[in-house]
Amino acid sequence: MYQAPLRELRFVLDELLGTQSLAGLRGLEDYSPELAEQVLGEAGRFAQNVLDPLNQSGDREGAHWTPEGVKTAKGFKAAYEQYVEGGWPALGANPEFGGQAVPNVLSSAVRELMASSNLAFKLGPMLTIGAVEALDLCGSPEQKQRYLPKMVSGELITAIAMTEPGAGSDLQGVRTTARRDGNSYVVNGAKTYITNGQNADLIIVVAKTEPELGARGTSLILVEGDAAGFKRGRNLDKVGQHSADTSELFFEDVRVPMTNCLGEENRGFVYLMSQLPQERLTIAISAQACAQRAFDEAVTFTKDRSAFGKKVFEFQNTKFTLADLKTQLQVGWAHLDWALSRHLKGELTTAEASAAKLWHTEMQARVIDAALQLHGGAGFMNEYMVARLWCDARVTRIYGGTSEIMKEVISRSI
């Protein structure tokens, strides 16, 4: 069974923490090699024993691990319950709300581990982690007390509803409105491609509170899943990442109190933009981990498989292909080292984070495609991990901003 890339993760951590300029930075205060060993070791066991079987048993079935071995159960819920029981939702959260306050850099490494074993599983919980960070950043004291403890404990699942049928990366095109009516907002509109949409207990809705201001009239409105007028549409049938539910959401005269505005009214665009560097760096981290996984799978397969009287690994084409992939991966690990250090110092710009997402997701595509090719016909079979990676990873060049949008952002900084 696959062992997630702990060695590479520890290398990045040690390199970061060996940089004297990082000493005392937020997210590194409580770091120690022993802490990293304990957290990464446990995360590796969870990835190997729970998330890997979730792929192997089919991504429409859940899985959980017991000392007696892997047991599968219908539904994604079983694996999520194991995730909650392990305390992973609370990893980097504020202890005031039940979090463990594990350093940010270590939380990033755990994300890599989760992604390398099951990209689809990792996506859902990471959105709730993003929502925790959003509430911690700009939520009112009342909002934090009401929602954060349940989010941190895993009891409350969150979705972030931004994309619409006619608006993806362009916030100017958002048509969902939150109209003031007395002490309430009345929310109307439709969202699509919303991860966690079927299961979310709390939805952060991107809506126009002053449409005439365009993107500058955008606010973030908290809507609970049982609100009158809120309806869940189809669970959309995707090419990959089947175990991450992706849904349509509809809001028809949904009335919520004005205290449900997250942060200041009409500041939603600013809040979303402030989160972009971390969001795009997180996607880059996941892409690197998945590319590493595909490479490791290809090495194992070509050393086991024989053709024309020798191992496939021994052919020059195989060795040269793997040498090229290894070089790209080494460049990727070094770049993550640099980007994480910039992020921890608060210096990673949106353009730099966009470049990280662009390069790592495009590199991931090259590595996974080459790894699948080295598997031959087996690579096209879902029973092999490389096929699942090929399907699941394709969307990373789309969500969080397409590669084309990343190039537009980067070009503006030149």
N, C-alpha and C positions, 0 to 999 in steps of 0.2 A: 504494500500500500504506500501511496505517495507521502513523502515527508516534505512539508512546506519549507521554503528556503530560509531557514533560521540563520544559517551561516551568513548569507548576504545581508539579512536584516541587522544582525549584530554588528557586522562590519560598518554599515551606515551609522548606526547608533554610536559606536565607538569613535568613528571619525568625527561625528558632530560634537560629541562630548569631549573629545580631545582638543577641540579648538578653544583656545583660552578666551577668545572674545565672546564666547557663548556663556561663559561662567555666570551664574546668577540670573540668567534670563528666565522669564515666565515659561513654565513647562519643563524646566530642567532642575528646579530647586531640589526636589526629593529623589533625583536619579541616583541609582547605584547599580553596579554590575549585578548585584544579587537580585535587586528588584527586576531588572530587565530579564534575567535568567528565569525567574519565577513566572513573570507575566507571559513572556514569549513561549516558555515551555508549556504552560497551560493552554495558551492560545493554539499552539501547534497540535496539542493532543485533541482539542476541540475540533480544529480544522480536519485532522486526519480521521478521527473516530466518528464525527457527526456529519460534517459537511461533505467530505468525500463520498461516503455511502449515499448521501442524498443525490449526488450525480449518478452513481452507479445503479441505484434502484429505480432510476427514472425521475426526472425533475417534477413530476406530478405527484410523487409520494414523499412523505416525510420520513425521517429516520432519527433514531436516538441511540445512544450508546450505553451499554451496561457492561459490567465486568464479564458477563457471559458472552458478550459480542454484540453485533449490530442487530437491532430489531427495527423493522419498518412498519409504518402505520400510514393509513390513508391521510392525505392532506399535509400541507406545509407546516401546520401548527405544531406537530410533534418536535420538529427541529427547533422551531422558535422557542418552545417551552424550555428546551435544554439550554438555549442561548440565554434566556432570562434567568434560569436557575444558576447559571455560571456567573451571574453578575455583570455580564458584558455591557448591557445598556448603560450601566452606571460608571463605566470605566474612567472617563475624563471629566465627569460632571462635578459640580460644586458639592462639597460634603454637607453644606447647609440643607440640601434637598435630597440627601441620601446617596450622593455620588462618592466615588473613590478617589477623585483628584489625581489619577495617574498622570504623569507628565505628558504633555501634548505630543512630543516626539515619539514616545512609546506607544501612545494611542495610534499614531500613524502607522507604526510598524505592525500593530495588531490588525489594522485594516488590510495591510498587504497580505497577511496570513489568511484572513477570511476570504479575500478575493481570489487568492491562488487556488483555493480548494473549491469554491463555489461562488462565482460572480453574481449569480441570480440571487442567492440568499443574502449576500452582503448588501445588496442594493437597498432592500426594504428597511432593515434596522439602521443603516447609515442615514436615511432620511429623518428618522426620529432623532438621531444624534444631531443632525443639522438643525432640527426644530428646537432641541434643547439649547443649542448654542444661540439661536435667534432669540428665544425668550430670555436667556441669561443676559444677552446683550442689550435688548431694548424693551423687555417686558416690564409692566408695572409690578410693584410689590404684590398686589392682589393676584395678578395673572401668574406670577411665579409660584406663589403659595398654592394656588388652585391646581395648576397643571404639572409643574416640574417634578414633584415627588412621584406622581403616577407615571410620568414619562421615563424618569430615571429607573424606576423599578421594573419597567417593561409592561406594566399594566395597561398603559395608554399608548396606542399606536397612532402615529401622526402621518399626514400627507401634506405636501406643499402643492397647491393648485395654481399653477401659473399658465401653462400651455393651453391654448384654445384652438378650435378648428381653423381659425384664421390668424392665429398669432402664436409664434413660437419664440424665437430669439428677439422679436421686435415688440418691446413693451408698449410702444406707441399704438400697436394694433389691438391691445386688450380691450374687449368690449364689455366684460362683466363689470357691473356697476354696484356701488354701495351708496344708496341715496339716503340722506338724513331725513328722518321723520320723527320729530320730537326728540326723545332720548334714545332713539334706536337708529340702526342702519337697516335698510331693506335691500337685500342682495338679490340681483337677478343676473343670470348668465349661464354659460356652459363651459366646461373644461374637458380636455381630453388628454390621453397618454399620461394619466396621473398614477404614479406608483403608490401602492398601498390604498388605492381608492376604495376597494371593496371592504377593506378591514379597518380603515382609519376611524378612530374615535374622535379625533380633532383634526380639522383641516385649516391650514393657513391659506386663505384665499387672497390672491392678488386681484384687486378690483380698483376701478376708477371712482374716487370720491369727488373729483372735480374733472370730468372728462375734457372740458375745454382747455385744460392745462397740459393735455397729452400725458407723456410718461411722468411729468412732474406733478401730476394730480393723482398718482397711484398710492394706495394704502394697502396695508396687510390686515385682513379681517379674520378673526378667529371664529370658526363655525363648528359647532359640535355635531357629531354624526347623527344625533336623533332630533335635530332641529326641524320644525315643521316647514315643509316646502323644499327641503333638501332631498334629492333622489340620486341613487347610484344607477348608472347605466350599465352597459355591457362590460364584462371582463374581457378585454380585447385579446384576440388570438395573435400572438407575436411569433416571429421567426425563431427567437431564442428567449432565454431568461423566463421560461414558463412558470417557474415557481415564485416569481415576483409578480403579484397581480397588478395589472395596468388597466385603468378604467376610465370611462366617461363619468362626469359628474354634472348634475343639473341643479340650478338654484332658481326657484320660482317664488318670489316674494318671501324670501327667508329673512325673518326679523331677528336681529341680535342687538343687544345693548351696545351703546356707543363705547362703553368700557372695554368692548372686545376688539377695539383697534389696537394692534400691536405696535407700540411706539407712537410717534406723533403722526397725526393725519397728514396725508400728502407727502410723507417721507419714505414711503415704501420703496421707491426707486433707489433712493440713497442707501437704504438698508440692504437691498438686494445686491447692489454694486459693491458694497463693502464686504460681502461674503464671497464674491467671485474668486479672489485669489485662493482662498482655502478650498472652495468647492472644486476648482479646476486642478489644483494640486492633488487633491484626494483622488480624482479620476486618473491623473497621471500615475499616482502610486499604484492604484489597482491595475492599470494597464501594464506597468512594469512587472508586477507580480504574476499576472496571467501569461505574459510573454515568457518569463522565467519558467513557469510551469510547463508551457508548451515545449520549450527547449529541452527540459529535463525528460519529458515524455518521449521526445524524439530520440534522445540519446539512449534511453533504456530500450526502446523498440528496435532501433537499428543494431544494437549490440546483441539482442536476442534473436532477431530474424535472420535467416540464411537465404541466400539466392546464388545460383551458379557456383555452388560449392564453397562459399565463404560468407561470413557475416556481412550484412548490408553496410555496417559501420566501416568496413575495411575498404570499400570503394572510394576512389579519390573524390568523386562528385559528392558523396555523403560527407566526407571529412572536410572538404572545402566549404560546403554549405553550412555545416555546424560551426566551423571556424568563423565564418562571417556572422552568424547569428550570435555567437558568444561575444564577439567584438561589439556588436550593437548593444547587447545586454550590459557589458561592462561600462560602456559609455552612459547607458541609462542609469545605472546605479550611481555613477559619479555625479551625474546631473541632479539626481534626487538629493544627494548629499548637499550639493550647493543650494538647491531650491529650498530644501527644508531649513537650512541654516539662515537663509534670507527671510523665510517666513517667520521663524522664531524670533528674529530681530525686528519684525514688523516692517521689513524693507522690500518684501516681494511685491512687485507691482502687478497690476492686472495684465499688462502686456507680457511680463515674464511668466506669469501663471498660465496665460493663454498659450504661450510658446511651449511650456511644459506639457500641457494637455495635447496640443497639436503634435509635438514630436513623439511623445510616448504612446499615444493611441495609434498613430500611423506606424510607428515601429512595431507595436504589438501586432498590428494586422500583417505586416511582412513576416514576422517571426512565426506567428501561428499558421499562416498559409504555407510557409516553407516546411514547418514541422508536420503539417497534415500531408504534404506531398511526399515526405520521407516515409510516411506510413503506408503509402500506396493505397490500394483499395480499402484497407482496414481503416484508414483515416476518415473515410466517408461514412463509417458505421457509428451509430450513436453509442454503442457499447464502449467505444474508445474515448478517453477524456479529451483528446485533441479535437474531436468532432464537436463536442459540447462547447469547448472554448471558442471554436470557429464561429458557431452560431451566437453564443452569448456575448462575445466581445465586439461584434460588429456595430452595435448601437453606441458604443463609447465614442465613436467619431461623430455622433449626432447629439446625444443628450449632453446637457451642460454647456451647450453652444457647439454648433457644427464646426468641422475643420475649416470651412470657408469663413465662418464668422471669426474664428481664431485668427486667421490670416488678416482679416479686416482690422481687428483690434491691434494686432502687432504692427501692421503697416502705418497706423495712425501715430505710433510712438516713434517712428523713424524720422 
